[in-house]
Amino acid sequence: MRKAESLKNEIDLLPVSMLGEVERFIEKLKKKEKTVGKPATTLAYAIEDDLPSDLAEQHDHYLYGTPKK
């Protein structure tokens, strides 16, 4: 319980402009928690939301810096 109280106090000290970022982080944690222990086919939902939409097609570009095809 002390850890939760400590975190609540830290959030209370943050500027209002940062609360949206904290909220997004908490939502990502909730999504990851839902996928723990599920089959590999559902693990794709645990991946960060800000990945490029063409990652599968252009993986060499993102991994090795080759020109996009």
Order of alpha helices (4+ residues) and beta strands (2+ residues): alpha-alpha-alpha
